[in-house]
């Protein structure tokens, strides 16, 4: 058996089982050495149609709706994070609540840059959807604060001379304790 590692590239022997993939695709009209997989769908014609003469207004409209619906798409993620944080007060849940407030507030502060990206026939509706989506995210954050007990919702939270509410009954394991 001969060792071809030390020899030059021109003196390497072609083996029956070896396929040279370096030049297989660049040979122009010649058929590739490897057959295309059965599940491969050739979409190069679709991309050429979109890039060449596609409807530019439809692409702008689609991109504008993607920007407008961005905050609404974040809603399920915020629900998941608020569920994962629980109702106890810990550093993890505080960080999650602060981020749930900060993202929509920061987005609403920078509304001019977002409104410049929104174009098309229905730009007013898209801007309205964007603002309502951010307000919904703020509502989720407020709900989370209320469920954690961080919002002052009782009179005793505001006035020092009013005693906090006392529970009339405690439940535990299906039994009522008085």
C-alpha positions as CSV (number, residue, x, y, z in Angstrom):
1,X,0.0,0.0,0.0
2,X,1.5,3.4,-1.0
3,X,1.5,6.4,1.2
4,X,0.2,9.4,-0.7
5,X,0.4,11.9,2.2
6,X,3.9,13.0,1.4
7,X,3.5,13.3,-2.4
8,X,2.3,16.4,-4.2
9,X,-1.3,17.0,-5.2
10,X,-0.7,16.1,-8.8
11,X,0.5,12.7,-7.9
12,X,-2.4,11.6,-5.8
13,X,-4.2,8.6,-7.1
14,X,-8.0,8.8,-7.7
15,X,-9.8,6.2,-5.6
16,X,-13.1,4.7,-6.7
17,X,-14.8,5.5,-3.4
18,X,-13.5,9.1,-3.1
19,X,-15.6,12.1,-4.3
20,X,-14.0,15.4,-4.8
21,X,-16.6,17.9,-3.5
22,X,-14.4,21.0,-4.0
23,X,-15.1,21.3,-7.7
24,X,-18.4,19.5,-7.9
25,X,-20.7,22.6,-7.8
26,X,-18.5,24.9,-9.8
27,X,-18.4,23.0,-13.1
28,X,-21.2,24.9,-14.7
29,X,-23.7,22.8,-16.6
30,X,-22.2,19.4,-15.6
31,X,-24.3,17.2,-13.4
32,X,-23.2,17.2,-9.7
33,X,-21.6,14.1,-8.4
34,X,-24.1,13.9,-5.5
35,X,-27.8,13.5,-6.1
36,X,-30.1,16.1,-4.5
37,X,-32.1,14.8,-1.5
38,X,-35.7,13.8,-2.2
39,X,-37.0,16.4,0.3
40,X,-35.2,19.3,-1.2
41,X,-37.5,22.0,-2.7
42,X,-35.8,24.3,-5.1
43,X,-36.9,27.8,-4.1
44,X,-34.4,29.9,-6.0
45,X,-37.0,30.8,-8.6
46,X,-39.3,32.1,-5.9
47,X,-36.5,34.3,-4.4
48,X,-35.7,35.7,-7.9
49,X,-39.3,36.7,-8.5
50,X,-39.5,38.4,-5.1
51,X,-36.2,40.2,-5.5
52,X,-36.7,41.1,-9.1
53,X,-40.2,42.4,-9.5
54,X,-42.0,41.7,-6.3
55,X,-44.6,44.0,-5.0
56,X,-42.6,46.4,-2.9
57,X,-45.7,47.9,-1.3
58,X,-46.8,44.5,0.0
59,X,-43.4,43.9,1.5
60,X,-43.4,47.3,3.2
61,X,-46.9,46.6,4.6
62,X,-45.9,43.2,5.9
63,X,-42.8,44.6,7.6
64,X,-44.8,47.4,9.1
65,X,-47.3,44.9,10.6
66,X,-44.4,42.9,12.0
67,X,-43.2,46.0,13.8
68,X,-46.7,46.9,15.0
69,X,-47.5,43.4,16.3
70,X,-44.1,43.0,18.1
71,X,-45.4,44.0,21.6
72,X,-48.4,41.8,21.2
73,X,-46.1,38.9,20.4
74,X,-44.2,39.5,23.7
75,X,-47.4,39.1,25.7
76,X,-47.3,35.3,26.0
77,X,-43.6,35.4,27.1
78,X,-44.5,38.0,29.8
79,X,-47.3,35.7,31.0
80,X,-44.9,32.8,31.2
81,X,-42.3,34.8,33.1
82,X,-44.8,36.2,35.5
83,X,-46.1,32.7,36.2
84,X,-42.5,31.4,36.7
85,X,-41.7,34.1,39.2
86,X,-44.5,33.2,41.5
87,X,-46.2,35.5,44.0
88,X,-43.5,35.7,46.6
89,X,-41.2,38.6,46.8
90,X,-37.6,37.6,45.9
91,X,-34.8,39.0,43.9
92,X,-35.8,36.9,40.9
93,X,-39.4,38.0,40.9
94,X,-38.5,41.7,41.5
95,X,-36.1,41.6,38.5
96,X,-38.8,40.1,36.3
97,X,-41.4,42.7,37.4
98,X,-38.9,45.5,36.8
99,X,-38.1,44.2,33.3
100,X,-41.8,43.8,32.6
101,X,-42.3,47.5,33.3
102,X,-39.1,48.7,31.7
103,X,-39.4,47.2,28.2
104,X,-42.8,48.8,27.4
105,X,-42.0,52.1,29.0
106,X,-38.7,52.3,27.1
107,X,-40.5,51.4,23.9
108,X,-43.2,54.0,24.5
109,X,-40.5,56.6,25.2
110,X,-38.8,55.8,21.8
111,X,-42.0,55.8,19.9
112,X,-40.7,58.2,17.2
113,X,-38.1,55.7,15.9
114,X,-40.8,53.0,15.7
115,X,-43.3,55.2,14.0
116,X,-40.7,56.0,11.3
117,X,-40.4,52.3,10.5
118,X,-44.2,52.0,10.1
119,X,-45.3,52.8,6.6
120,X,-48.1,51.8,4.2
121,X,-51.8,52.2,3.7
122,X,-52.9,51.2,7.2
123,X,-50.1,53.0,9.2
124,X,-52.6,54.6,11.6
125,X,-54.1,51.2,12.5
126,X,-50.6,49.8,12.9
127,X,-49.5,52.6,15.2
128,X,-52.6,52.1,17.3
129,X,-51.9,48.3,17.5
130,X,-48.3,49.0,18.6
131,X,-49.4,51.5,21.3
132,X,-52.2,49.1,22.6
133,X,-49.8,46.2,22.6
134,X,-47.4,48.2,24.8
135,X,-50.2,49.3,27.1
136,X,-51.3,45.6,27.4
137,X,-47.7,44.7,28.4
138,X,-47.9,47.4,31.1
139,X,-51.2,45.9,32.2
140,X,-49.6,42.5,32.6
141,X,-46.9,44.1,34.8
142,X,-49.5,45.9,36.9
143,X,-51.4,42.6,37.4
144,X,-48.2,40.9,38.5
145,X,-47.5,43.7,41.0
146,X,-51.0,43.4,42.4
147,X,-50.8,39.7,42.7
148,X,-47.5,40.0,44.6
149,X,-49.1,42.6,46.9
150,X,-46.8,45.5,45.8
151,X,-49.6,47.9,44.9
152,X,-51.3,50.0,47.6
153,X,-54.9,48.9,47.2
154,X,-56.3,49.1,50.8
155,X,-57.0,52.2,52.9
156,X,-54.5,51.0,55.4
157,X,-51.7,51.2,52.8
158,X,-52.4,55.0,52.5
159,X,-53.5,56.1,56.0
160,X,-51.5,55.4,59.1
161,X,-54.4,55.5,61.6
162,X,-56.5,52.7,59.8
163,X,-55.7,49.2,60.9
164,X,-55.0,46.6,58.3
165,X,-57.8,44.1,57.5
166,X,-58.0,41.1,59.7
167,X,-58.9,37.7,58.3
168,X,-62.2,36.3,59.6
169,X,-61.4,32.8,58.6
170,X,-58.4,30.7,57.7
171,X,-58.6,27.7,55.4
172,X,-56.2,24.8,55.4
173,X,-56.5,21.4,53.9
174,X,-60.2,21.7,53.3
175,X,-60.9,22.4,57.0
176,X,-62.1,25.7,58.3
177,X,-60.3,27.2,61.3
178,X,-61.8,30.1,63.3
